C-alpha cells in the first residue's frame, strides 16, 4: 500500500474519532445520562462507548498519519 492510502485511512479515522467524541459529549448532557450519573456516579455505557471508541479511532488515525510520512 502506498502512502496515499494510509493518509486517506488516517483522515477517515481521525474524522470518525472526532465525531464519536463530540457525539459522546452531547450524550453526556442528556436526561438519561444525568439520571444514570446521579444514581451510579458515572456516565452511562452509551457515552463511555463513544468516548472510548472515539479516543481509539483518533489515536489510530494519528498513528497511521505519522507513520505514512
C-alpha positions in Angstrom: 0.0 0.0 0.0 1.3 3.4 -0.8 1.3 6.5 1.4 -1.8 8.0 -0.1 -4.0 5.1 1.1 -2.6 5.3 4.6 -3.2 9.1 4.7 -6.8 8.7 3.5 -7.4 5.9 6.0 -5.8 8.1 8.7 -8.0 11.0 7.8 -11.2 8.9 7.9 -10.2 7.5 11.3 -9.5 11.0 12.7 -12.8 12.3 11.5 -14.6 9.3 12.8 -12.9 9.6 16.2 -13.7 13.3 16.5 -17.3 12.7 15.6 -17.6 9.9 18.2 -16.1 12.2 20.8 -18.4 15.0 20.0 -21.4 12.7 20.0 -20.4 11.3 23.4 -20.0 14.8 24.8 -23.5 15.7 23.5 -25.0 12.5 25.0 -23.3 13.2 28.3 -25.6 16.2 28.9 -28.8 14.3 28.1 -31.5 13.4 30.5 -30.9 9.7 30.6 -27.2 10.2 31.3 -28.0 12.7 34.1 -30.2 10.1 35.8 -27.6 7.4 35.4 -24.9 9.7 36.7 -27.0 10.7 39.7 -27.7 7.0 40.6 -24.4 5.4 39.8 -21.9 8.3 39.9 -20.6 7.6 36.4 -21.6 8.1 32.8 -23.9 5.7 31.0 -22.5 2.9 28.9 -23.5 4.6 25.7 -21.5 7.7 26.5 -18.5 5.7 27.6 -18.6 3.5 24.4 -18.5 6.6 22.3 -15.7 8.2 24.3 -13.6 5.0 24.2 -14.3 4.4 20.5 -13.5 8.0 19.6 -10.3 8.0 21.5 -9.1 4.7 20.0 -10.1 5.8 16.4 -8.4 9.2 16.9 -5.2 7.6 18.2 -5.1 5.1 15.4 -5.7 7.7 12.8 -2.9 9.9 14.2 -0.5 7.0 14.3 -1.3 6.0 10.7 -0.9 9.6 9.6 2.5 10.0 11.3 3.7 6.5 10.1 2.8 7.3 6.5 5.2 10.2 6.1 
